Amino acid sequence: MQVYFENIKIAIQAIKNNLLRSILTILMIAIGIMALIGILTAIESIKGSISENFTSMGSNTFTIKNYGMNIRIGKDGEKPRNYPPIKYRDAENFKNEYKFPSKVSISSWVAGAATVKYESYKSDPNIRVWGTDEDYLFTSGYELSEGRNFSLDEINSGRNVIIIGKEVKEKVFPNMSAVGKTITGGNLKFKVIGVLKEKGSSMGFDGDKTVLIPITYARQFFSRSNQSYTISIMTNKIEELDPAIGAAISQFRNVRRLKPKEEDDFTIVKSDNLANMLIENIKYVTIAATLIGVITLIGAAIGLMNIMLVSVTERTKEIGTRKAMGATADLIRDQFLTEAIVVCQLGGFAGIVFGVLIGNLTANFIGGVFVIPWLWILSGISLCIAVGIVAGIFPALQAARLDPIEALRYE
């Protein structure tokens, strides 16, 4: 054990003696590890954000949509399927006739680039507007931080009331309560009755840049010919999810008047299934990122090997002196191998630190969550050891094979 510590001390001294060259070598390794850890950290962050955002809807929730949720990767991937729009009458009939014990809500996307104002304050021009009913808060996973939900009377009569997201509240009503105030959106006015709790963002979808209006009001002022509605169902218990889905499929087939032999012209989406689908397809990005990082590390390993060979040549006389004093070939080999591993570990440590920081900063721009990828960190440390051995073994063997007499005569 003492021999190993002695080799490490000699390696550190050799690094100090050739500081500039050692720093450049360490930087090569650091860049390779930083590229690998940075990309993989960003991917892990995105995965965590996807899971967090989709499962926040609840594992006992599913939706009925008119489009398939397949994600096409490459030419061989399956294209998403689009079905006839789900009309409001179909959605309403389903909600009225669905007898499984659960909460059922109807919603529809109204606009994706709206601006709302109050006096001299206004929101960013990227607010998403949703038309919803009185049960949407339950099925979507939203909660209120202040105010109240839509009443059944407000939904039925199509009142001009609104529930705003957390970020909208902070922009339009800084340091004041929003409830009871009247805001404008275009030429329309709405009375604020509630503020949503912070939901966060993921993959560019910010749950706090959202406003909700009664679905009947949305139909009156924002209706489109191809408008399609989403039906969300939340069961009372998670174990009731599969029976509820079976009952929903049967009921909506009746609403659509599909014959027994006709296939479904709608899609059932579970929040956790969609998250798993997205995460599954991210594996292709992970593979590509890993290959890029490995190629970078191979380049760094070649550079390290070249520098170690130069080091052996420069230190020929030192090797001869050590052999003349009794150092064995194995000891000389281990000395240079240890030096290569130490250089790699110094570069690896710097690369891991910067990789984790850059990966999280990159993911933060698209709404990712902060993660410390322990698996990739441990893998990076192991990889640095492997790179050090691979890059250092040939120079170390070259040093070990030097004849001490010739080495002492070397100038």
Buried (B, 14 or more C-beta within 10 A) or exposed (E): EEEEEBBBEBBBEBBEEBEEBBBEBBBBBBBBBBBBBBBBBBBBBBBBBBBBBBBBBBEBBBBBBBBBBBBEBEEEEEEEEEBEBBBBEBBBBBBEEBEBEBBBBBBBBBBEEBBBBBEEBBBBEEBBBBBBBBBBBBBBBBEBEBBEBBBEEBBEEBBBBBBBBBBBBBBBBEEEEBBEBEBBBEEBEBBBBBBBEBBBBBBEBBBBBBBBBBBBBBBEBBEEEEBBBBBBBBBEEEEBBEEBBEBBBEBBBEBBEBEEEEEEBBBBBBBBEBBBBBBEBBEEBBEEBBEBBBEBBBEBBEBBBEBBBEBBEEBBEBBBBBBEEEBEBEBBBBBBBBBBBBBBBBBBBBBBBBBBBBBBBBBBEBBBBBBEBEEBBEBBBEBBBBBBBBBBBBBBBBBBEBEBEEBBEBE
